[in-house]
């Protein structure tokens, strides 16, 4: 077993956990992602600890040391420990585990050594253990070298690792994307062979991997393309494959799939909903494609409908479904309406808000349109500039009154004015149109006078009222 002497600066609160275990004759190692992140110069979010102490021993040892213990995963060998009330550590017995088909829960057996414990892990860069007392890195599978060379490699037999938990294929793609590493050839071939076993993995677990990748990766397209080429995407969003090879007319120089990947990578903000909208913004194009103009009629609407169905199927929240659907449905509006003036921008914002866009989503909407424009590789400079000018105007007028909620008066004011209840909504909508044309009109007395004129012309007054 390879042992490398080096000093890694873990917090003293974590080291103290190992001191206590060692005083009772037990082995103790910091393991997994915390070791990997420290070697990469990053601060880990969580520090996990492995020991040969079984759960009952762990509870007894730390209770006698004045620490608090919680049996958070005792059936799997995990006891959560805190000795200062601020820092919490999961202390887990050396173990092996195996996943039964159709089950999220692994069958667990206690291991006899740190090597056996590390051998059950997914990739070599996650299969290292650090002894903070002696300053020794335990690396039986070459993870330290793979980390230095930028390689994602399965521990031992890659086919066995993916059979134990097929979700590791998603994790393989995520680590490669987030770290910018290459995937070992044998590991990737094994993933392709085992990808069909993802059919029994719950959608929630796959979505969580998607979420982690999109929130952390500088190149989320690497993650998506890895899933596609490994076959894993067939068991998550198979519709993505339909975009491959679907050619688009000028100004496009790329097929729909490549366009989606470029748009995805053009989203600099690590925002999950925005990046998912970029991936799916043209998902409906293969379904509506025609050989004559318009080549992709109503593709934004069809893409939004498909995206919402896909997101519900993959167990996204209702908020995510709604927001992503709205962004996708409206991503062509700037191109279609081409705002050139402040009035044009306010009219566009009015339409977007009526179609469900929340004002706080304007930044995300602008970034999505910019990404879509950037991914249209042959778009002439004048059209790019026109879109950019429209987006600048939209940003400038983002807080303009374009909705009933923005008006200086409300339905209650119209009731007091004597307007029939069934006509209040129509009058408020006309007032919104009125202030969209000139925001300075959004003043209470001016709107009451305008409402009175509208109500009279529409025959909506219950009785005559004097407007001062």
HUDA-V84161 format. One record per helix or strand. SS is the DSSP state (2 for helix, 1 for strand). FROM is the first residue (numbers start at 1). TO is the last residue. If there is no record, write none. Layout:
BEGIN
[[SS	FROM	TO] [SS	FROM	TO]]
END
This chain:
BEGIN
[[1	3	5] [2	12	23] [1	28	31] [2	33	39] [1	48	51] [2	55	64] [1	68	73] [2	74	76] [1	78	82] [1	89	93] [1	95	99] [1	106	110] [2	114	119] [1	123	123] [2	124	126] [1	129	131] [1	136	138] [2	143	149] [1	151	152] [1	154	154] [2	158	164] [2	168	179] [1	182	183] [2	185	200] [2	203	216] [2	220	230] [2	232	235] [2	238	243] [2	256	265] [2	272	280] [2	285	288] [1	289	289] [1	296	296] [2	299	313] [2	318	329] [2	333	337] [2	342	354] [2	359	374] [2	381	396] [2	404	406] [2	411	417] [1	419	419] [2	421	437] [2	439	441] [2	444	457] [1	461	461]]
END
